[in-house]
Amino acid sequence: MIPAFVPAVVAPEPAPASEAPAPPSPPKRRGRQRRAAAIEIEVAGARVTIESGVSPATITAVLSALKAGL
């Protein structure tokens, strides 16, 4: 069964920086849990981030909904 609602976040792309790049951030602390790998898919200008563990049916439903909005 395909869920009726899937949380999604659409974030605007930042404008290209016209100045020198920011200095590197300090090293991360150890002991934090790392997030699982994710992939990003861009469809019709919308970027969808898919986290680990998402079912193929949910991915299909979200991408179909985006394509239907074209």
C-alpha positions as a Python dict, from the first residue, in 0.01 Angstrom:
ca = {
    (1, 'M'): (0, 0, 0),
    (2, 'I'): (133, 344, -92),
    (3, 'P'): (122, 598, 191),
    (4, 'A'): (-115, 892, 149),
    (5, 'F'): (148, 1138, 269),
    (6, 'V'): (525, 1139, 242),
    (7, 'P'): (721, 1420, 408),
    (8, 'A'): (933, 1611, 159),
    (9, 'V'): (1153, 1919, 177),
    (10, 'V'): (1214, 2145, -121),
    (11, 'A'): (1504, 2380, -60),
    (12, 'P'): (1615, 2663, -291),
    (13, 'E'): (1965, 2650, -431),
    (14, 'P'): (2200, 2907, -278),
    (15, 'A'): (2324, 3182, -508),
    (16, 'P'): (2682, 3139, -627),
    (17, 'A'): (2928, 3314, -400),
    (18, 'S'): (3102, 3613, -552),
    (19, 'E'): (3360, 3628, -274),
    (20, 'A'): (3640, 3395, -170),
    (21, 'P'): (3523, 3066, -20),
    (22, 'A'): (3469, 3053, 354),
    (23, 'P'): (3749, 2909, 565),
    (24, 'P'): (3723, 2536, 632),
    (25, 'S'): (3507, 2439, 925),
    (26, 'P'): (3668, 2283, 1232),
    (27, 'P'): (3694, 1905, 1237),
    (28, 'K'): (3385, 1721, 1355),
    (29, 'R'): (3384, 1568, 1700),
    (30, 'R'): (3403, 1196, 1735),
    (31, 'G'): (3128, 1005, 1908),
    (32, 'R'): (2840, 1140, 1704),
    (33, 'Q'): (2634, 895, 1511),
    (34, 'R'): (2675, 928, 1140),
    (35, 'R'): (2365, 959, 927),
    (36, 'A'): (2295, 682, 686),
    (37, 'A'): (2379, 742, 323),
    (38, 'A'): (2127, 927, 111),
    (39, 'I'): (2084, 1004, -256),
    (40, 'E'): (1936, 1311, -420),
    (41, 'I'): (1722, 1303, -732),
    (42, 'E'): (1633, 1620, -921),
    (43, 'V'): (1305, 1616, -1115),
    (44, 'A'): (1161, 1923, -1286),
    (45, 'G'): (1364, 2158, -1069),
    (46, 'A'): (1271, 1986, -742),
    (47, 'R'): (1537, 1800, -549),
    (48, 'V'): (1427, 1493, -352),
    (49, 'T'): (1658, 1348, -86),
    (50, 'I'): (1602, 979, -28),
    (51, 'E'): (1731, 844, 301),
    (52, 'S'): (1834, 489, 371),
    (53, 'G'): (1548, 248, 437),
    (54, 'V'): (1280, 413, 223),
    (55, 'S'): (1072, 158, 36),
    (56, 'P'): (1082, 148, -345),
    (57, 'A'): (704, 193, -351),
    (58, 'T'): (732, 521, -159),
    (59, 'I'): (1008, 647, -388),
    (60, 'T'): (796, 560, -692),
    (61, 'A'): (493, 739, -546),
    (62, 'V'): (689, 1057, -470),
    (63, 'L'): (858, 1069, -811),
    (64, 'S'): (527, 1000, -987),
    (65, 'A'): (363, 1285, -796),
    (66, 'L'): (643, 1521, -897),
    (67, 'K'): (620, 1416, -1260),
    (68, 'A'): (241, 1458, -1256),
    (69, 'G'): (290, 1820, -1150),
    (70, 'L'): (478, 1898, -1473),
}
